[in-house]
Amino acid sequence: MEVCNPDVLRHLASTYHDLLSHEKSLDFLVDLLQKDQLHDSISLNSLDKTITFYEVIFFFDVFLF
């Protein structure tokens, strides 16, 4: 990324804490996968929410700036 619009950086900075919470849920699921402990009984709702969140961030950054 050679040039970045300041508005994009402001937007990402405003979502920083939300990004952290989604990162933690992804880390948890990846950790379970690495330990081969991911079972059918574990809810993947957080993964769905994380994917949706990143899709919104991507759409906002790519198409609106």
PDB file with SEQRES, HELIX, SHEET and CRYST1 records, atoms N, CA, C and O in Angstrom:
SEQRES   1 A   65  MET GLU VAL CYS ASN PRO ASP VAL LEU ARG HIS LEU ALA          
SEQRES   2 A   65  SER THR TYR HIS ASP LEU LEU SER HIS GLU LYS SER LEU          
SEQRES   3 A   65  ASP PHE LEU VAL ASP LEU LEU GLN LYS ASP GLN LEU HIS          
SEQRES   4 A   65  ASP SER ILE SER LEU ASN SER LEU ASP LYS THR ILE THR          
SEQRES   5 A   65  PHE TYR GLU VAL ILE PHE PHE PHE ASP VAL PHE LEU PHE          
HELIX    1 AA1 PRO A    6  SER A   14  1                                   9    
HELIX    2 AA2 TYR A   16  GLN A   34  1                                  19    
HELIX    3 AA3 ASN A   45  PHE A   63  1                                  19    
CRYST1    1.000    1.000    1.000  90.00  90.00  90.00 P 1           1          
ATOM      1  N   MET A   1       0.842  -1.157   0.000  1.00  0.00           N  
ATOM      2  CA  MET A   1       0.000   0.000   0.000  1.00  0.00           C  
ATOM      3  C   MET A   1       0.896   1.232   0.000  1.00  0.00           C  
ATOM      4  O   MET A   1       1.481   1.586   1.024  1.00  0.00           O  
ATOM      5  N   GLU A   2       0.994   1.861  -1.120  1.00  0.00           N  
ATOM      6  CA  GLU A   2       1.853   3.028  -1.245  1.00  0.00           C  
ATOM      7  C   GLU A   2       1.170   4.301  -0.766  1.00  0.00           C  
ATOM      8  O   GLU A   2       1.795   5.137  -0.113  1.00  0.00           O  
ATOM      9  N   VAL A   3      -0.083   4.444  -1.083  1.00  0.00           N  
ATOM     10  CA  VAL A   3      -0.828   5.637  -0.707  1.00  0.00           C  
ATOM     11  C   VAL A   3      -2.133   5.198  -0.066  1.00  0.00           C  
ATOM     12  O   VAL A   3      -2.822   4.304  -0.558  1.00  0.00           O  
ATOM     13  N   CYS A   4      -2.455   5.847   1.041  1.00  0.00           N  
ATOM     14  CA  CYS A   4      -3.692   5.494   1.731  1.00  0.00           C  
ATOM     15  C   CYS A   4      -4.461   6.774   2.046  1.00  0.00           C  
ATOM     16  O   CYS A   4      -3.909   7.740   2.574  1.00  0.00           O  
ATOM     17  N   ASN A   5      -5.700   6.755   1.720  1.00  0.00           N  
ATOM     18  CA  ASN A   5      -6.584   7.870   2.004  1.00  0.00           C  
ATOM     19  C   ASN A   5      -6.724   8.026   3.523  1.00  0.00           C  
ATOM     20  O   ASN A   5      -6.999   7.041   4.207  1.00  0.00           O  
ATOM     21  N   PRO A   6      -6.546   9.217   4.061  1.00  0.00           N  
ATOM     22  CA  PRO A   6      -6.674   9.417   5.511  1.00  0.00           C  
ATOM     23  C   PRO A   6      -8.043   9.008   6.056  1.00  0.00           C  
ATOM     24  O   PRO A   6      -8.154   8.578   7.204  1.00  0.00           O  
ATOM     25  N   ASP A   7      -9.078   9.142   5.235  1.00  0.00           N  
ATOM     26  CA  ASP A   7     -10.419   8.734   5.678  1.00  0.00           C  
ATOM     27  C   ASP A   7     -10.495   7.231   5.912  1.00  0.00           C  
ATOM     28  O   ASP A   7     -11.188   6.773   6.821  1.00  0.00           O  
ATOM     29  N   VAL A   8      -9.788   6.472   5.097  1.00  0.00           N  
ATOM     30  CA  VAL A   8      -9.747   5.019   5.278  1.00  0.00           C  
ATOM     31  C   VAL A   8      -9.051   4.688   6.596  1.00  0.00           C  
ATOM     32  O   VAL A   8      -9.520   3.841   7.357  1.00  0.00           O  
ATOM     33  N   LEU A   9      -7.947   5.350   6.859  1.00  0.00           N  
ATOM     34  CA  LEU A   9      -7.237   5.107   8.116  1.00  0.00           C  
ATOM     35  C   LEU A   9      -8.088   5.491   9.323  1.00  0.00           C  
ATOM     36  O   LEU A   9      -8.085   4.788  10.333  1.00  0.00           O  
ATOM     37  N   ARG A  10      -8.811   6.597   9.225  1.00  0.00           N  
ATOM     38  CA  ARG A  10      -9.703   7.004  10.317  1.00  0.00           C  
ATOM     39  C   ARG A  10     -10.790   5.960  10.547  1.00  0.00           C  
ATOM     40  O   ARG A  10     -11.127   5.635  11.685  1.00  0.00           O  
ATOM     41  N   HIS A  11     -11.327   5.445   9.452  1.00  0.00           N  
ATOM     42  CA  HIS A  11     -12.368   4.422   9.572  1.00  0.00           C  
ATOM     43  C   HIS A  11     -11.815   3.158  10.230  1.00  0.00           C  
ATOM     44  O   HIS A  11     -12.445   2.602  11.129  1.00  0.00           O  
ATOM     45  N   LEU A  12     -10.657   2.709   9.793  1.00  0.00           N  
ATOM     46  CA  LEU A  12     -10.049   1.518  10.381  1.00  0.00           C  
ATOM     47  C   LEU A  12      -9.709   1.742  11.849  1.00  0.00           C  
ATOM     48  O   LEU A  12      -9.882   0.846  12.676  1.00  0.00           O  
ATOM     49  N   ALA A  13      -9.229   2.930  12.168  1.00  0.00           N  
ATOM     50  CA  ALA A  13      -8.912   3.236  13.569  1.00  0.00           C  
ATOM     51  C   ALA A  13     -10.168   3.211  14.424  1.00  0.00           C  
ATOM     52  O   ALA A  13     -10.117   2.800  15.584  1.00  0.00           O  
ATOM     53  N   SER A  14     -11.286   3.641  13.874  1.00  0.00           N  
ATOM     54  CA  SER A  14     -12.532   3.632  14.640  1.00  0.00           C  
ATOM     55  C   SER A  14     -13.066   2.218  14.858  1.00  0.00           C  
ATOM     56  O   SER A  14     -13.856   1.987  15.774  1.00  0.00           O  
ATOM     57  N   THR A  15     -12.643   1.282  14.030  1.00  0.00           N  
ATOM     58  CA  THR A  15     -13.110  -0.104  14.171  1.00  0.00           C  
ATOM     59  C   THR A  15     -12.075  -0.990  14.859  1.00  0.00           C  
ATOM     60  O   THR A  15     -12.247  -2.207  14.933  1.00  0.00           O  
ATOM     61  N   TYR A  16     -11.013  -0.387  15.356  1.00  0.00           N  
ATOM     62  CA  TYR A  16      -9.902  -1.147  15.941  1.00  0.00           C  
ATOM     63  C   TYR A  16     -10.365  -2.108  17.040  1.00  0.00           C  
ATOM     64  O   TYR A  16      -9.993  -3.281  17.028  1.00  0.00           O  
ATOM     65  N   HIS A  17     -11.161  -1.628  17.977  1.00  0.00           N  
ATOM     66  CA  HIS A  17     -11.597  -2.479  19.087  1.00  0.00           C  
ATOM     67  C   HIS A  17     -12.517  -3.598  18.605  1.00  0.00           C  
ATOM     68  O   HIS A  17     -12.491  -4.703  19.146  1.00  0.00           O  
ATOM     69  N   ASP A  18     -13.323  -3.314  17.597  1.00  0.00           N  
ATOM     70  CA  ASP A  18     -14.155  -4.365  17.008  1.00  0.00           C  
ATOM     71  C   ASP A  18     -13.286  -5.401  16.311  1.00  0.00           C  
ATOM     72  O   ASP A  18     -13.548  -6.601  16.396  1.00  0.00           O  
ATOM     73  N   LEU A  19     -12.254  -4.934  15.624  1.00  0.00           N  
ATOM     74  CA  LEU A  19     -11.337  -5.860  14.964  1.00  0.00           C  
ATOM     75  C   LEU A  19     -10.661  -6.780  15.974  1.00  0.00           C  
ATOM     76  O   LEU A  19     -10.471  -7.967  15.708  1.00  0.00           O  
ATOM     77  N   LEU A  20     -10.301  -6.237  17.126  1.00  0.00           N  
ATOM     78  CA  LEU A  20      -9.655  -7.052  18.164  1.00  0.00           C  
ATOM     79  C   LEU A  20     -10.558  -8.178  18.650  1.00  0.00           C  
ATOM     80  O   LEU A  20     -10.108  -9.312  18.812  1.00  0.00           O  
ATOM     81  N   SER A  21     -11.816  -7.873  18.880  1.00  0.00           N  
ATOM     82  CA  SER A  21     -12.721  -8.912  19.377  1.00  0.00           C  
ATOM     83  C   SER A  21     -12.912 -10.013  18.337  1.00  0.00           C  
ATOM     84  O   SER A  21     -12.986 -11.192  18.683  1.00  0.00           O  
ATOM     85  N   HIS A  22     -12.993  -9.630  17.072  1.00  0.00           N  
ATOM     86  CA  HIS A  22     -13.129 -10.642  16.016  1.00  0.00           C  
ATOM     87  C   HIS A  22     -11.837 -11.439  15.856  1.00  0.00           C  
ATOM     88  O   HIS A  22     -11.875 -12.637  15.574  1.00  0.00           O  
ATOM     89  N   GLU A  23     -10.713 -10.788  16.033  1.00  0.00           N  
ATOM     90  CA  GLU A  23      -9.433 -11.494  15.959  1.00  0.00           C  
ATOM     91  C   GLU A  23      -9.325 -12.541  17.062  1.00  0.00           C  
ATOM     92  O   GLU A  23      -8.829 -13.643  16.829  1.00  0.00           O  
ATOM     93  N   LYS A  24      -9.782 -12.202  18.249  1.00  0.00           N  
ATOM     94  CA  LYS A  24      -9.734 -13.159  19.364  1.00  0.00           C  
ATOM     95  C   LYS A  24     -10.593 -14.377  19.083  1.00  0.00           C  
ATOM     96  O   LYS A  24     -10.195 -15.501  19.389  1.00  0.00           O  
ATOM     97  N   SER A  25     -11.772 -14.166  18.502  1.00  0.00           N  
ATOM     98  CA  SER A  25     -12.628 -15.320  18.200  1.00  0.00           C  
ATOM     99  C   SER A  25     -11.997 -16.196  17.119  1.00  0.00           C  
ATOM    100  O   SER A  25     -12.096 -17.422  17.174  1.00  0.00           O  
ATOM    101  N   LEU A  26     -11.347 -15.567  16.135  1.00  0.00           N  
ATOM    102  CA  LEU A  26     -10.647 -16.352  15.106  1.00  0.00           C  
ATOM    103  C   LEU A  26      -9.466 -17.111  15.701  1.00  0.00           C  
ATOM    104  O   LEU A  26      -9.237 -18.271  15.362  1.00  0.00           O  
ATOM    105  N   ASP A  27      -8.722 -16.461  16.582  1.00  0.00           N  
ATOM    106  CA  ASP A  27      -7.593 -17.132  17.241  1.00  0.00           C  
ATOM    107  C   ASP A  27      -8.061 -18.352  18.027  1.00  0.00           C  
ATOM    108  O   ASP A  27      -7.405 -19.394  18.024  1.00  0.00           O  
ATOM    109  N   PHE A  28      -9.196 -18.212  18.695  1.00  0.00           N  
ATOM    110  CA  PHE A  28      -9.743 -19.326  19.468  1.00  0.00           C  
ATOM    111  C   PHE A  28     -10.079 -20.509  18.560  1.00  0.00           C  
ATOM    112  O   PHE A  28      -9.743 -21.651  18.873  1.00  0.00           O  
ATOM    113  N   LEU A  29     -10.738 -20.234  17.442  1.00  0.00           N  
ATOM    114  CA  LEU A  29     -11.111 -21.308  16.522  1.00  0.00           C  
ATOM    115  C   LEU A  29      -9.882 -21.934  15.854  1.00  0.00           C  
ATOM    116  O   LEU A  29      -9.834 -23.151  15.674  1.00  0.00           O  
ATOM    117  N   VAL A  30      -8.911 -21.132  15.492  1.00  0.00           N  
ATOM    118  CA  VAL A  30      -7.685 -21.660  14.884  1.00  0.00           C  
ATOM    119  C   VAL A  30      -6.936 -22.527  15.892  1.00  0.00           C  
ATOM    120  O   VAL A  30      -6.388 -23.571  15.540  1.00  0.00           O  
ATOM    121  N   ASP A  31      -6.918 -22.090  17.137  1.00  0.00           N  
ATOM    122  CA  ASP A  31      -6.267 -22.873  18.188  1.00  0.00           C  
ATOM    123  C   ASP A  31      -6.943 -24.240  18.343  1.00  0.00           C  
ATOM    124  O   ASP A  31      -6.269 -25.259  18.493  1.00  0.00           O  
ATOM    125  N   LEU A  32      -8.259 -24.251  18.307  1.00  0.00           N  
ATOM    126  CA  LEU A  32      -8.976 -25.525  18.381  1.00  0.00           C  
ATOM    127  C   LEU A  32      -8.661 -26.413  17.181  1.00  0.00           C  
ATOM    128  O   LEU A  32      -8.496 -27.624  17.325  1.00  0.00           O  
ATOM    129  N   LEU A  33      -8.580 -25.814  16.011  1.00  0.00           N  
ATOM    130  CA  LEU A  33      -8.236 -26.584  14.808  1.00  0.00           C  
ATOM    131  C   LEU A  33      -6.839 -27.186  14.911  1.00  0.00           C  
ATOM    132  O   LEU A  33      -6.625 -28.344  14.552  1.00  0.00           O  
ATOM    133  N   GLN A  34      -5.900 -26.399  15.400  1.00  0.00           N  
ATOM    134  CA  GLN A  34      -4.525 -26.883  15.532  1.00  0.00           C  
ATOM    135  C   GLN A  34      -4.432 -28.042  16.517  1.00  0.00           C  
ATOM    136  O   GLN A  34      -3.623 -28.952  16.339  1.00  0.00           O  
ATOM    137  N   LYS A  35      -5.258 -28.006  17.549  1.00  0.00           N  
ATOM    138  CA  LYS A  35      -5.243 -29.062  18.564  1.00  0.00           C  
ATOM    139  C   LYS A  35      -6.183 -30.207  18.219  1.00  0.00           C  
ATOM    140  O   LYS A  35      -6.337 -31.154  18.990  1.00  0.00           O  
ATOM    141  N   ASP A  36      -6.810 -30.107  17.050  1.00  0.00           N  
ATOM    142  CA  ASP A  36      -7.781 -31.111  16.604  1.00  0.00           C  
ATOM    143  C   ASP A  36      -8.906 -31.284  17.632  1.00  0.00           C  
ATOM    144  O   ASP A  36      -9.315 -32.402  17.945  1.00  0.00           O  
ATOM    145  N   GLN A  37      -9.391 -30.160  18.145  1.00  0.00           N  
ATOM    146  CA  GLN A  37     -10.446 -30.176  19.145  1.00  0.00           C  
ATOM    147  C   GLN A  37     -11.719 -29.475  18.669  1.00  0.00           C  
ATOM    148  O   GLN A  37     -12.623 -29.219  19.464  1.00  0.00           O  
ATOM    149  N   LEU A  38     -11.786 -29.174  17.408  1.00  0.00           N  
ATOM    150  CA  LEU A  38     -12.976 -28.527  16.870  1.00  0.00           C  
ATOM    151  C   LEU A  38     -14.006 -29.606  16.555  1.00  0.00           C  
ATOM    152  O   LEU A  38     -13.801 -30.437  15.670  1.00  0.00           O  
ATOM    153  N   HIS A  39     -15.110 -29.583  17.286  1.00  0.00           N  
ATOM    154  CA  HIS A  39     -16.136 -30.609  17.155  1.00  0.00           C  
ATOM    155  C   HIS A  39     -17.443 -29.983  16.696  1.00  0.00           C  
ATOM    156  O   HIS A  39     -17.588 -28.761  16.657  1.00  0.00           O  
ATOM    157  N   ASP A  40     -18.386 -30.840  16.352  1.00  0.00           N  
ATOM    158  CA  ASP A  40     -19.700 -30.374  15.914  1.00  0.00           C  
ATOM    159  C   ASP A  40     -20.431 -29.584  16.993  1.00  0.00           C  
ATOM    160  O   ASP A  40     -21.300 -28.769  16.683  1.00  0.00           O  
ATOM    161  N   SER A  41     -20.091 -29.814  18.233  1.00  0.00           N  
ATOM    162  CA  SER A  41     -20.793 -29.150  19.327  1.00  0.00           C  
ATOM    163  C   SER A  41     -20.353 -27.698  19.530  1.00  0.00           C  
ATOM    164  O   SER A  41     -21.000 -26.956  20.270  1.00  0.00           O  
ATOM    165  N   ILE A  42     -19.269 -27.290  18.885  1.00  0.00           N  
ATOM    166  CA  ILE A  42     -18.765 -25.924  19.036  1.00  0.00           C  
ATOM    167  C   ILE A  42     -19.470 -25.026  18.027  1.00  0.00           C  
ATOM    168  O   ILE A  42     -19.487 -25.296  16.826  1.00  0.00           O  
ATOM    169  N   SER A  43     -20.043 -23.963  18.546  1.00  0.00           N  
ATOM    170  CA  SER A  43     -20.783 -23.022  17.713  1.00  0.00           C  
ATOM    171  C   SER A  43     -19.825 -22.220  16.831  1.00  0.00           C  
ATOM    172  O   SER A  43     -18.763 -21.779  17.270  1.00  0.00           O  
ATOM    173  N   LEU A  44     -20.233 -22.050  15.587  1.00  0.00           N  
ATOM    174  CA  LEU A  44     -19.443 -21.259  14.658  1.00  0.00           C  
ATOM    175  C   LEU A  44     -20.114 -19.915  14.373  1.00  0.00           C  
ATOM    176  O   LEU A  44     -19.809 -19.262  13.375  1.00  0.00           O  
ATOM    177  N   ASN A  45     -21.024 -19.508  15.250  1.00  0.00           N  
ATOM    178  CA  ASN A  45     -21.692 -18.219  15.079  1.00  0.00           C  
ATOM    179  C   ASN A  45     -20.690 -17.070  15.077  1.00  0.00           C  
ATOM    180  O   ASN A  45     -20.830 -16.117  14.311  1.00  0.00           O  
ATOM    181  N   SER A  46     -19.688 -17.165  15.932  1.00  0.00           N  
ATOM    182  CA  SER A  46     -18.687 -16.089  15.968  1.00  0.00           C  
ATOM    183  C   SER A  46     -17.932 -16.006  14.647  1.00  0.00           C  
ATOM    184  O   SER A  46     -17.554 -14.917  14.214  1.00  0.00           O  
ATOM    185  N   LEU A  47     -17.712 -17.150  14.006  1.00  0.00           N  
ATOM    186  CA  LEU A  47     -17.044 -17.148  12.705  1.00  0.00           C  
ATOM    187  C   LEU A  47     -17.930 -16.466  11.661  1.00  0.00           C  
ATOM    188  O   LEU A  47     -17.443 -15.675  10.853  1.00  0.00           O  
ATOM    189  N   ASP A  48     -19.221 -16.770  11.679  1.00  0.00           N  
ATOM    190  CA  ASP A  48     -20.150 -16.117  10.758  1.00  0.00           C  
ATOM    191  C   ASP A  48     -20.175 -14.606  10.964  1.00  0.00           C  
ATOM    192  O   ASP A  48     -20.162 -13.838  10.002  1.00  0.00           O  
ATOM    193  N   LYS A  49     -20.210 -14.192  12.221  1.00  0.00           N  
ATOM    194  CA  LYS A  49     -20.214 -12.753  12.528  1.00  0.00           C  
ATOM    195  C   LYS A  49     -18.917 -12.096  12.081  1.00  0.00           C  
ATOM    196  O   LYS A  49     -18.927 -10.978  11.566  1.00  0.00           O  
ATOM    197  N   THR A  50     -17.810 -12.786  12.278  1.00  0.00           N  
ATOM    198  CA  THR A  50     -16.507 -12.247  11.886  1.00  0.00           C  
ATOM    199  C   THR A  50     -16.418 -12.088  10.376  1.00  0.00           C  
ATOM    200  O   THR A  50     -15.946 -11.063   9.884  1.00  0.00           O  
ATOM    201  N   ILE A  51     -16.862 -13.083   9.651  1.00  0.00           N  
ATOM    202  CA  ILE A  51     -16.846 -13.016   8.185  1.00  0.00           C  
ATOM    203  C   ILE A  51     -17.706 -11.855   7.703  1.00  0.00           C  
ATOM    204  O   ILE A  51     -17.296 -11.093   6.827  1.00  0.00           O  
ATOM    205  N   THR A  52     -18.886 -11.726   8.269  1.00  0.00           N  
ATOM    206  CA  THR A  52     -19.778 -10.625   7.893  1.00  0.00           C  
ATOM    207  C   THR A  52     -19.142  -9.279   8.202  1.00  0.00           C  
ATOM    208  O   THR A  52     -19.212  -8.352   7.394  1.00  0.00           O  
ATOM    209  N   PHE A  53     -18.527  -9.174   9.362  1.00  0.00           N  
ATOM    210  CA  PHE A  53     -17.875  -7.925   9.751  1.00  0.00           C  
ATOM    211  C   PHE A  53     -16.774  -7.559   8.767  1.00  0.00           C  
ATOM    212  O   PHE A  53     -16.701  -6.414   8.320  1.00  0.00           O  
ATOM    213  N   TYR A  54     -15.919  -8.511   8.424  1.00  0.00           N  
ATOM    214  CA  TYR A  54     -14.828  -8.227   7.489  1.00  0.00           C  
ATOM    215  C   TYR A  54     -15.342  -7.921   6.084  1.00  0.00           C  
ATOM    216  O   TYR A  54     -14.739  -7.125   5.365  1.00  0.00           O  
ATOM    217  N   GLU A  55     -16.444  -8.543   5.690  1.00  0.00           N  
ATOM    218  CA  GLU A  55     -17.041  -8.223   4.392  1.00  0.00           C  
ATOM    219  C   GLU A  55     -17.522  -6.773   4.358  1.00  0.00           C  
ATOM    220  O   GLU A  55     -17.345  -6.077   3.359  1.00  0.00           O  
ATOM    221  N   VAL A  56     -18.130  -6.324   5.456  1.00  0.00           N  
ATOM    222  CA  VAL A  56     -18.607  -4.942   5.535  1.00  0.00           C  
ATOM    223  C   VAL A  56     -17.421  -3.983   5.497  1.00  0.00           C  
ATOM    224  O   VAL A  56     -17.454  -2.982   4.782  1.00  0.00           O  
ATOM    225  N   ILE A  57     -16.375  -4.286   6.263  1.00  0.00           N  
ATOM    226  CA  ILE A  57     -15.183  -3.443   6.273  1.00  0.00           C  
ATOM    227  C   ILE A  57     -14.584  -3.374   4.872  1.00  0.00           C  
ATOM    228  O   ILE A  57     -14.229  -2.294   4.398  1.00  0.00           O  
ATOM    229  N   PHE A  58     -14.471  -4.522   4.213  1.00  0.00           N  
ATOM    230  CA  PHE A  58     -13.901  -4.573   2.872  1.00  0.00           C  
ATOM    231  C   PHE A  58     -14.746  -3.759   1.899  1.00  0.00           C  
ATOM    232  O   PHE A  58     -14.209  -2.969   1.123  1.00  0.00           O  
ATOM    233  N   PHE A  59     -16.065  -3.945   1.936  1.00  0.00           N  
ATOM    234  CA  PHE A  59     -16.953  -3.219   1.040  1.00  0.00           C  
ATOM    235  C   PHE A  59     -16.810  -1.718   1.263  1.00  0.00           C  
ATOM    236  O   PHE A  59     -16.705  -0.947   0.309  1.00  0.00           O  
ATOM    237  N   PHE A  60     -16.806  -1.311   2.524  1.00  0.00           N  
ATOM    238  CA  PHE A  60     -16.708   0.100   2.846  1.00  0.00           C  
ATOM    239  C   PHE A  60     -15.399   0.687   2.337  1.00  0.00           C  
ATOM    240  O   PHE A  60     -15.394   1.774   1.760  1.00  0.00           O  
ATOM    241  N   ASP A  61     -14.305  -0.006   2.539  1.00  0.00           N  
ATOM    242  CA  ASP A  61     -12.992   0.504   2.160  1.00  0.00           C  
ATOM    243  C   ASP A  61     -12.760   0.478   0.656  1.00  0.00           C  
ATOM    244  O   ASP A  61     -12.149   1.395   0.109  1.00  0.00           O  
ATOM    245  N   VAL A  62     -13.237  -0.552  -0.010  1.00  0.00           N  
ATOM    246  CA  VAL A  62     -12.961  -0.697  -1.428  1.00  0.00           C  
ATOM    247  C   VAL A  62     -13.914   0.129  -2.283  1.00  0.00           C  
ATOM    248  O   VAL A  62     -13.494   0.808  -3.221  1.00  0.00           O  
ATOM    249  N   PHE A  63     -15.203   0.065  -1.950  1.00  0.00           N  
ATOM    250  CA  PHE A  63     -16.177   0.677  -2.833  1.00  0.00           C  
ATOM    251  C   PHE A  63     -16.568   2.100  -2.445  1.00  0.00           C  
ATOM    252  O   PHE A  63     -17.085   2.835  -3.286  1.00  0.00           O  
ATOM    253  N   LEU A  64     -16.343   2.498  -1.235  1.00  0.00           N  
ATOM    254  CA  LEU A  64     -16.751   3.831  -0.828  1.00  0.00           C  
ATOM    255  C   LEU A  64     -15.589   4.827  -0.777  1.00  0.00           C  
ATOM    256  O   LEU A  64     -15.811   6.027  -0.614  1.00  0.00           O  
ATOM    257  N   PHE A  65     -14.358   4.342  -0.916  1.00  0.00           N  
ATOM    258  CA  PHE A  65     -13.220   5.261  -0.897  1.00  0.00           C  
ATOM    259  C   PHE A  65     -12.465   5.185  -2.182  1.00  0.00           C  
ATOM    260  O   PHE A  65     -11.470   5.888  -2.356  1.00  0.00           O  
TER     261      PHE A  65                                                      
END                                                                             
